[in-house]
């Protein structure tokens, strides 16, 4: 858990970077990510050296053994003169990371020229991670040696005194990601952690699942799924399941390489060193993945549109549109295996839109698969990013129908205020949602309750409308008003009191 003192240290580092002229939160996180990765390489090398000393077994080296190569290690340069640190990182370490090969950093000559790495089997190190694969177009933007030294000192203090395990590293990164207070491109924005965790708990992933987020952003859903699996299965997982967990279990796609670097680092800090994190426009023709995953968790772009020519034909056959929020629903169905589950966030317009494209995707899910739940969320859930009203859809791919009734829930509070400040409050429907989701007693609830079932026949009769207001009943309490005669009598009395008051005031003023 990230405590107040740790948050203060992170905020201090953040302030130092801002004072240096870097004010974009995404850029700040990106630069901190590079430095955290540089430090993690040295930590891995130190672990390998300690293992060598204990066992005598030769371990693969990340850093070259030359003087120039060893000078690139965090433990070697961190206490140096600020100008020396800046030169080492900007001229050697950063270019070396961008040219990593087989988990190894290239060497440098005394003249500062990079030595090309010969092809060798990949080293078993963090240098082989997905993060390293996306460093090719990275840019080092720390402006001055003084700012860089402050960041290094701050990070070192955090890791040496406060960050003692992988969970803490993940929490630290989550706190930094929480500072992304501006919406991303194409309508993307970060999903709050407690909403992600709710969706993960609804799907209940196991160590044998293969989980995908086709619009992964910072990989929040994948991280939340990973944390859930560790919390519930860590003591019983087999070596094969741990190997699956370390990489093949998790897949994410995005069209922003900065996001890919951040998501890969986020997963690496949760013991997932080699996830399948790739650059891809998921709804385009370049994505031909079909029936591969057992679980999809996603918050796809809401406002985006794509070029009609680039959209995969089998998506257009389900919903002929350029709207990304509809195309992604068709994509989820295609990428899931039969029996696979999906929990995704959609804007309210998807639930009741009257266009042919809107109705066709809803019909596809309801008629040909099993729509299990529609959880309506209040519009403030995504503030300060956006005030759009959204819902969570939970469905299972069957290819043969199976929707006999749909569970609706009217979430009114998520544990935080619904204004831009999003301060923590007591009212929270999320525990109730999770408890009721698999509760067979839900069938007896009235339409006036927070949750209730709606038979599929009624949904079909309403053109597959999935908005909760279509089915929820509101009880209006009778209010008794005073009679018109009583109200008029009171008005006359007030008028007389007002006239008397004016007369008194006039006499006092001598008018």
Phi and psi in degrees as a GROMACS rama.xvg file:
@    title "Ramachandran Plot"
@    xaxis  label "Phi"
@    yaxis  label "Psi"
@TYPE xy
-84.5666  115.458  UNK-2
-87.6211  172.422  UNK-3
-56.931  -47.282  UNK-4
-59.027  -38.5681  UNK-5
-67.2588  -42.0521  UNK-6
-59.8835  -39.2436  UNK-7
-62.9745  -38.3016  UNK-8
-67.848  -41.5489  UNK-9
-64.352  -42.5121  UNK-10
-62.6491  -34.8072  UNK-11
-65.5767  -44.778  UNK-12
-60.3044  -44.2476  UNK-13
-59.743  -43.8612  UNK-14
-63.943  -39.7998  UNK-15
-61.8023  -39.1404  UNK-16
-69.4274  -43.4899  UNK-17
-60.0844  -41.0463  UNK-18
-63.3978  -24.4215  UNK-19
-81.9742  -2.51974  UNK-20
107.256  -0.0658007  UNK-21
-97.9194  105.368  UNK-22
-110.564  -9.9501  UNK-23
-76.7289  118.351  UNK-24
-56.7502  -36.319  UNK-25
-65.5196  -39.6886  UNK-26
-67.2184  -39.7694  UNK-27
-59.2007  -49.1334  UNK-28
-63.1454  -39.377  UNK-29
-61.059  -45.9315  UNK-30
-66.3981  -40.0653  UNK-31
-64.4336  -35.6362  UNK-32
-61.1622  -43.9612  UNK-33
-58.2864  -46.7666  UNK-34
-67.7116  -37.1291  UNK-35
-63.7447  -38.112  UNK-36
-67.6569  -42.7291  UNK-37
-58.111  -43.712  UNK-38
-66.167  -38.4715  UNK-39
-65.5215  -31.7386  UNK-40
-63.6349  -42.9991  UNK-41
-67.7182  -38.0716  UNK-42
-60.901  -41.6491  UNK-43
-64.8889  -40.2639  UNK-44
-64.7961  -40.4764  UNK-45
-63.0821  -39.7106  UNK-46
-63.6434  -41.7359  UNK-47
-63.1662  -41.5822  UNK-48
-65.5862  -39.3901  UNK-49
-65.4904  -39.4667  UNK-50
-64.7525  -40.6728  UNK-51
-59.7847  -45.0384  UNK-52
-64.7043  -33.348  UNK-53
-79.6076  -35.7608  UNK-54
-111.195  -20.5689  UNK-55
79.5159  -0.0386802  UNK-56
-81.3913  132.318  UNK-57
-72.9735  128.536  UNK-58
-109.475  149.78  UNK-59
-64.6533  147.305  UNK-60
-103.026  136.227  UNK-61
-86.173  -44.5136  UNK-62
-97.0583  140.729  UNK-63
-58.7546  151.461  UNK-64
-85.8894  -1.8688  UNK-65
-72.6158  169.118  UNK-66
-62.6398  -40.2571  UNK-67
-66.8123  -39.6041  UNK-68
-67.1148  -42.1198  UNK-69
-69.7647  -25.1206  UNK-70
-67.9634  -13.6751  UNK-71
-84.5277  -3.8445  UNK-72
-79.9169  138.948  UNK-73
-52.8212  -45.574  UNK-74
-66.6218  -19.499  UNK-75
-87.8735  -35.2226  UNK-76
-103.284  -13.3687  UNK-77
-62.4753  -27.3244  UNK-78
-100.011  10.6058  UNK-79
-81.0508  -178.945  UNK-80
-63.4131  139.523  UNK-81
-51.8446  -40.0559  UNK-82
-68.0607  -36.5056  UNK-83
-66.8766  -43.3124  UNK-84
-59.2063  -44.8121  UNK-85
-62.1953  -43.8689  UNK-86
-64.4509  -42.7488  UNK-87
-62.3894  -47.1537  UNK-88
-70.7249  -47.2492  UNK-89
-72.2378  -33.5055  UNK-90
-100.837  -19.3105  UNK-91
-122.978  -59.1667  UNK-92
-62.6527  -49.1005  UNK-93
-66.0023  -47.1517  UNK-94
-60.6491  -33.8257  UNK-95
-66.3118  -42.1953  UNK-96
-63.1948  -38.1446  UNK-97
-68.5121  -15.0841  UNK-98
-119.38  25.6795  UNK-99
-61.1264  145.797  UNK-100
-146.188  126.234  UNK-101
55.2337  36.6607  UNK-102
75.5184  15.1108  UNK-103
-123.67  147.133  UNK-104
-90.1639  141.261  UNK-105
-70.9891  156.902  UNK-106
-90.0998  168.366  UNK-107
-128.243  145.736  UNK-108
-79.3301  170.922  UNK-109
-62.2056  -24.0917  UNK-110
-84.2066  1.00646  UNK-111
85.945  13.4629  UNK-112
-89.2892  138.008  UNK-113
-75.9785  138.057  UNK-114
-99.6399  124.767  UNK-115
-66.8437  140.45  UNK-116
-83.1572  134.927  UNK-117
-77.6955  149.825  UNK-118
-65.4697  124.778  UNK-119
-143.369  163.188  UNK-120
-55.945  145.451  UNK-121
-62.2919  137.214  UNK-122
-78.4565  149.071  UNK-123
-85.0558  78.9772  UNK-124
-148.171  171.953  UNK-125
-69.0004  -12.4896  UNK-126
-67.6733  -13.4491  UNK-127
-95.569  9.36414  UNK-128
-76.0118  166.953  UNK-129
-58.8097  -34.0297  UNK-130
-58.3818  -44.7785  UNK-131
-63.1971  -28.9914  UNK-132
-69.1562  -20.0051  UNK-133
-109.952  23.6288  UNK-134
-90.9463  -5.49981  UNK-135
-56.8773  -39.3677  UNK-136
-107.579  18.1704  UNK-137
-71.6394  151.351  UNK-138
-127.519  135.722  UNK-139
-89.377  115.787  UNK-140
-118.4  6.82595  UNK-141
-61.6122  124.072  UNK-142
-75.8845  -36.4489  UNK-143
-138.02  158.255  UNK-144
-59.2859  -35.6349  UNK-145
-66.2832  -43.3005  UNK-146
-64.4166  -42.4998  UNK-147
-61.8869  -42.6162  UNK-148
-62.7864  -40.8047  UNK-149
-61.862  -40.2683  UNK-150
-65.8802  -46.085  UNK-151
-62.4301  -43.4045  UNK-152
-62.9804  -41.9959  UNK-153
-65.883  -44.3449  UNK-154
-65.2304  -41.4257  UNK-155
-62.3384  -40.1925  UNK-156
-63.3786  -42.2662  UNK-157
-61.3792  -48.5877  UNK-158
-70.4089  -33.4826  UNK-159
-81.3036  -28.0819  UNK-160
-116.603  -19.6393  UNK-161
-124.549  -33.4285  UNK-162
-98.5994  103.347  UNK-163
-112.338  -0.541  UNK-164
-158.827  175.95  UNK-165
-65.4766  -34.1894  UNK-166
-61.7617  -40.62  UNK-167
-67.3755  -39.1795  UNK-168
-60.5392  -43.8825  UNK-169
-63.4089  -42.0762  UNK-170
-64.1416  -38.5049  UNK-171
-60.6511  -45.9891  UNK-172
-67.3471  -38.5343  UNK-173
-60.8317  -39.6997  UNK-174
-64.5648  -40.5732  UNK-175
-66.4906  -40.7528  UNK-176
-64.544  -27.3985  UNK-177
-64.3496  -14.3012  UNK-178
-84.7889  -0.768797  UNK-179
-76.7335  87.7157  UNK-180
-99.2281  17.3209  UNK-181
-126.298  144.826  UNK-182
-66.721  147.615  UNK-183
-86.1514  -170.327  UNK-184
-74.1607  157.234  UNK-185
56.5845  30.2241  UNK-186
79.6953  9.11899  UNK-187
-82.6424  141.907  UNK-188
-153.622  160.253  UNK-189
-70.6098  134.409  UNK-190
-84.2936  127.748  UNK-191
-54.7884  144.062  UNK-192
-58.714  -41.3451  UNK-193
-69.034  -27.8806  UNK-194
-72.2085  -42.4921  UNK-195
-59.7848  -45.306  UNK-196
-64.5643  -36.0025  UNK-197
-61.1326  -46.2086  UNK-198
-64.1189  -38.6415  UNK-199
-63.9255  -43.7071  UNK-200
-64.557  -32.334  UNK-201
-65.2028  -36.1659  UNK-202
-86.5418  -24.8801  UNK-203
55.3352  64.4566  UNK-204
-67.1243  154.611  UNK-205
-121.618  168.718  UNK-206
-63.2515  -12.6701  UNK-207
-96.8056  -1.85135  UNK-208
-75.6379  156.98  UNK-209
-117.519  119.315  UNK-210
-115.034  136.569  UNK-211
-133.409  145.259  UNK-212
-127.202  103.787  UNK-213
-72.6703  -3.92166  UNK-214
-137.544  66.695  UNK-215
-74.2538  -24.8139  UNK-216
56.4049  -115.698  UNK-217
-92.4064  11.2881  UNK-218
68.2161  27.8593  UNK-219
-59.9222  -43.0503  UNK-220
-64.7583  -40.8217  UNK-221
-64.9886  -40.0691  UNK-222
-64.5652  -43.6062  UNK-223
-63.5242  -39.1268  UNK-224
-65.2995  -40.7076  UNK-225
-62.9907  -43.2164  UNK-226
-63.3243  -39.8714  UNK-227
-63.4228  -42.6851  UNK-228
-65.3054  -43.379  UNK-229
-63.8135  -41.0951  UNK-230
-65.4121  -32.5201  UNK-231
-102.681  -19.6518  UNK-232
-131.03  0.807728  UNK-233
-53.6195  -40.3743  UNK-234
-78.8159  -10.6484  UNK-235
-118.836  -2.28994  UNK-236
-71.4267  139.682  UNK-237
-82.8776  169.338  UNK-238
-62.7879  -35.3741  UNK-239
-65.9996  -39.0679  UNK-240
-68.3614  -36.187  UNK-241
-65.8952  -39.0954  UNK-242
-64.1796  -40.9089  UNK-243
-63.444  -41.4574  UNK-244
-63.656  -35.959  UNK-245
-68.5663  -12.0731  UNK-246
-163.816  -68.3575  UNK-247
-60.3529  -22.8861  UNK-248
-63.8128  -30.2517  UNK-249
-117.28  130.275  UNK-250
-132.425  137.627  UNK-251
-145.045  143.004  UNK-252
-125.81  147.05  UNK-253
-157.661  163.297  UNK-254
-107.347  11.8228  UNK-255
-121.472  113.628  UNK-256
-66.6103  -29.7478  UNK-257
-62.0519  -44.595  UNK-258
-63.0259  -36.1737  UNK-259
-64.3031  -40.1777  UNK-260
-64.6702  -44.6522  UNK-261
-65.913  -42.3749  UNK-262
-66.7014  -38.7784  UNK-263
-64.0457  -40.7058  UNK-264
-65.4813  -42.3283  UNK-265
-57.6392  -43.9997  UNK-266
-70.3699  -37.7028  UNK-267
-60.762  -36.6234  UNK-268
-72.4868  -6.84857  UNK-269
-114.161  30.6014  UNK-270
68.4845  19.5889  UNK-271
-110.795  87.9301  UNK-272
-79.2531  -26.888  UNK-273
-133.892  57.6405  UNK-274
-72.069  163.169  UNK-275
-88.3664  81.6114  UNK-276
-104.238  111.631  UNK-277
-131.067  154.149  UNK-278
-80.5635  116.754  UNK-279
-163.494  138.794  UNK-280
-84.5698  103.684  UNK-281
-61.6086  -31.1465  UNK-282
-93.2106  5.18492  UNK-283
-89.7022  176.439  UNK-284
-70.0933  -16.3553  UNK-285
-72.1886  -16.4564  UNK-286
-100.921  102.883  UNK-287
-106.951  14.6063  UNK-288
-64.8441  133.381  UNK-289
-143.914  134.957  UNK-290
49.0452  53.9137  UNK-291
-113.498  -31.3513  UNK-292
-110.322  149.465  UNK-293
-92.1238  -12.7501  UNK-294
-153.523  136.938  UNK-295
-128.362  129.118  UNK-296
-124.655  125.842  UNK-297
-160.035  155.362  UNK-298
-130.224  80.0026  UNK-299
-69.8535  164.54  UNK-300
-57.649  138.716  UNK-301
-93.156  -39.5521  UNK-302
-102.025  -2.29636  UNK-303
-77.6603  151.719  UNK-304
-130.844  152.568  UNK-305
-124.593  161.996  UNK-306
-64.9733  129.231  UNK-307
-55.903  -38.1486  UNK-308
-66.8134  -26.799  UNK-309
-87.0889  -14.5776  UNK-310
-69.736  136.347  UNK-311
-63.1702  136.117  UNK-312
-60.5203  -37.2772  UNK-313
-73.021  -13.0058  UNK-314
-80.9151  -41.4393  UNK-315
-65.3562  -25.839  UNK-316
-71.4134  -21.3325  UNK-317
-90.2784  -44.3805  UNK-318
-145.647  106.86  UNK-319
-81.9968  91.3101  UNK-320
-156.685  166.881  UNK-321
-105.469  -1.74556  UNK-322
-74.8931  123.123  UNK-323
-65.7574  -34.1392  UNK-324
-64.7062  -26.8886  UNK-325
-86.3859  -39.9251  UNK-326
-62.8468  -37.9416  UNK-327
-66.4119  -34.1706  UNK-328
-62.9956  -42.7191  UNK-329
-64.0795  -37.2057  UNK-330
-63.8509  -43.543  UNK-331
-57.4159  -43.1194  UNK-332
-63.1283  -38.4218  UNK-333
-71.2382  -38.9989  UNK-334
-80.158  -19.9461  UNK-335
-77.9548  145.261  UNK-336
-72.1819  161.173  UNK-337
-63.1459  131.283  UNK-338
91.5822  -7.23972  UNK-339
-72.2866  151.252  UNK-340
-109.681  153.214  UNK-341
-138.185  136.813  UNK-342
-127.592  118.577  UNK-343
-139.538  156.672  UNK-344
-99.1146  133.968  UNK-345
-132.858  150.097  UNK-346
-70.2748  153.511  UNK-347
-55.6451  -29.4623  UNK-348
-59.3676  -28.4942  UNK-349
-64.4922  -31.0742  UNK-350
-74.7555  -32.438  UNK-351
-128.736  1.83976  UNK-352
-52.6532  138.02  UNK-353
-96.0075  -2.87087  UNK-354
-67.7155  161.501  UNK-355
-61.4856  -37.2284  UNK-356
-65.5358  -42.4799  UNK-357
-62.1513  -47.4738  UNK-358
-67.475  -35.1032  UNK-359
-68.2557  -38.918  UNK-360
-72.0025  -36.3417  UNK-361
-66.5035  -40.6824  UNK-362
-63.0114  -40.8453  UNK-363
-59.387  -45.8392  UNK-364
-68.7237  -43.7101  UNK-365
-72.7443  -44.0911  UNK-366
-82.7116  -40.6838  UNK-367
-102.178  -6.41056  UNK-368
-139.125  -166.179  UNK-369
-117.595  103.259  UNK-370
-80.3297  119.688  UNK-371
-98.8774  -39.5739  UNK-372
-152.488  147.535  UNK-373
-127.574  111.989  UNK-374
-108.773  108.205  UNK-375
-80.37  127.008  UNK-376
-109.012  149.331  UNK-377
-67.4354  154.777  UNK-378
-66.6973  -18.7148  UNK-379
-83.9147  -0.855786  UNK-380
-58.1685  -35.7179  UNK-381
-100.886  10.6612  UNK-382
-70.8503  148.616  UNK-383
-85.2282  7.30862  UNK-384
-65.299  -50.6612  UNK-385
-160.047  158.283  UNK-386
-107.142  19.2737  UNK-387
-68.7369  142.052  UNK-388
-81.2446  136.079  UNK-389
-136.843  170.307  UNK-390
-144.737  158.832  UNK-391
-103.946  125.46  UNK-392
-101.111  133.98  UNK-393
-122.449  120.126  UNK-394
-145.572  162.072  UNK-395
-120.469  134.618  UNK-396
-79.3486  122.292  UNK-397
-121.666  -33.4496  UNK-398
73.8402  1.2213  UNK-399
-142.201  27.463  UNK-400
75.8572  -156.298  UNK-401
125.8  -3.55059  UNK-402
-83.0483  107.056  UNK-403
-105.211  -28.0307  UNK-404
-155.236  152.716  UNK-405
-119.833  133.646  UNK-406
-88.6764  124.856  UNK-407
-110.819  141.992  UNK-408
-135.987  133.481  UNK-409
-101.344  88.5504  UNK-410
-71.4654  126.079  UNK-411
-111.771  -17.7316  UNK-412
-150.165  142.362  UNK-413
-119.996  16.8192  UNK-414
94.7598  -0.705602  UNK-415
-137.574  152.152  UNK-416
-62.9149  152.308  UNK-417
-96.8858  20.0386  UNK-418
-99.3691  -173.703  UNK-419
-66.4339  -23.6884  UNK-420
-75.9929  -32.3903  UNK-421
51.1658  51.7701  UNK-422
-80.4828  151.32  UNK-423
-69.8399  136.661  UNK-424
-132.42  171.093  UNK-425
-77.3857  -36.7904  UNK-426
-65.8664  124.188  UNK-427
-156.945  114.063  UNK-428
-85.6988  -10.1694  UNK-429
-60.6261  -47.2621  UNK-430
-58.0216  -36.4728  UNK-431
-67.8848  -38.4493  UNK-432
-61.4204  -47.3095  UNK-433
-64.7259  -40.5799  UNK-434
-67.1472  -38.1361  UNK-435
-81.6368  -22.3278  UNK-436
-56.301  -43.1781  UNK-437
-107.098  23.8068  UNK-438
-93.275  115.351  UNK-439
-64.9528  -19.1134  UNK-440
-70.8262  -8.26834  UNK-441
-61.2028  -23.9886  UNK-442
-63.5787  -21.0053  UNK-443
-93.7588  5.20254  UNK-444
-80.5488  148.325  UNK-445
-84.3511  162.416  UNK-446
-69.3429  -7.65423  UNK-447
-88.5578  -10.6218  UNK-448
-77.8815  171.854  UNK-449
-66.708  -32.505  UNK-450
-130.027  150.651  UNK-451
-168.442  162.529  UNK-452
-97.7698  146.706  UNK-453
-124.735  126.007  UNK-454
-65.5418  147.151  UNK-455
-62.8581  -29.8929  UNK-456
-61.1267  -37.2141  UNK-457
-69.4262  -37.8965  UNK-458
-65.9897  -42.7295  UNK-459
-61.8921  -41.7675  UNK-460
-64.6314  -22.0453  UNK-461
-101.357  30.6246  UNK-462
56.5188  37.8477  UNK-463
62.1386  27.2454  UNK-464
-65.2544  127.849  UNK-465
-115.02  12.3648  UNK-466
-75.727  134.664  UNK-467
-64.3968  -29.0886  UNK-468
-66.6578  -17.7529  UNK-469
-70.9654  -25.8288  UNK-470
-119.522  -21.2633  UNK-471
-74.8377  138.834  UNK-472
-103.997  136.719  UNK-473
-107.119  130.623  UNK-474
-92.923  122.563  UNK-475
-101.655  125.147  UNK-476
-79.775  136.246  UNK-477
-69.2019  133.488  UNK-478
-116.954  126.001  UNK-479
-94.0509  125.096  UNK-480
-105.529  155.039  UNK-481
-66.0819  156.088  UNK-482
-69.8919  158.26  UNK-483
-62.007  -36.7379  UNK-484
-63.6329  -40.8092  UNK-485
-66.576  -40.8071  UNK-486
-63.5402  -43.8699  UNK-487
-65.0067  -38.6956  UNK-488
-60.4886  -43.9689  UNK-489
-63.3253  -38.7051  UNK-490
-64.6964  -41.5518  UNK-491
-62.468  -41.1386  UNK-492
-61.7562  -43.8763  UNK-493
-64.2265  -36.9919  UNK-494
-65.1804  -40.4764  UNK-495
-65.8534  -42.0213  UNK-496
-62.7349  -37.5024  UNK-497
-66.771  -41.955  UNK-498
-64.6114  -42.8916  UNK-499
-61.7162  -39.3104  UNK-500
-64.0142  -40.67  UNK-501
-64.7172  -40.8081  UNK-502
-61.9866  -42.9254  UNK-503
-62.6551  -43.9258  UNK-504
-63.5431  -41.56  UNK-505
-61.5334  -41.9588  UNK-506
-66.1166  -37.6004  UNK-507
-67.4635  -33.3288  UNK-508
-87.0298  -5.51781  UNK-509
71.8481  28.8843  UNK-510
